[in-house]
Amino acid sequence: MIGVPAGTSGSAHSAGNGSSTTSGSGTSSNPYRRARPCSCAAIVHQGGIGTTLSALHAGLPQLVLPTGDDNFINAEALVKRGVGLSAAPSEVNGALFARLLGDRTLTVAADEVRKEMAATDSPAQAVERLVRLAR
C-alpha cells in the first residue's frame, strides 16, 4: 500500500511489511489506522481485501492495481460504488493520479462509506445481539 500525500510536505514511510504509508512522524504498527489522520489523500494498492477495507474504513479514495485472486473483484466493487479507480500497472500515468486526487466524487463517496461503516455494529456487538436472540 502506498499513501498518496494530501500536500507536498508529506513523506512516505515503510510500514515494515513491504507497504508504505504517509506520515508526519514515522511508522505505526498499524499503518492503515494512521492513513487518514496523517494526511493521506488517497491509497494506491493491489486490491487485497485487508487494504481495501482498511482504506474504506479510513474514508480514502483508492486506486487499485489488481494482480490476481480477489483483487479484480474488489477493484470492480470499488469502481461500482464510486470510491475508487482501477487500472493495469501499464496504464498508470499522471492523468490517472490527477483524477484520483482531484475527482471530488471519489472523496465524497469514500467518506459516505466511512460513515456507513462507522454506523455498523462491531463484531462484538453483533455477537451480543445474536446471543440475545438465541436465548
C-alpha angles and dihedrals in degrees: 000000000000121000112217109220117242090218137016095263097069122104128206118240129191114247090209094249102077093275130101136217132184116247139164093212109029139272131332133209086241108036093178093063090052096046098093102035094048096061106269113153096190144353128237115198147141096263103256114160095243095055092039093055094040091054090048090050089052092048094239127149111239139215109200122199099189118209105176148301111046093347094097093048092049092047091051091050092051092049091047091051090047097239098111153011131239130208143156112256089249090058096057112116142141093276091057092051090046089054092046091052100033106039103099092193089067092052094046093048092047090052090049090054091047089055092046091052092047090054092052121097116260117243089257091053091048091052091050090052092049091049091051091049092050093055 
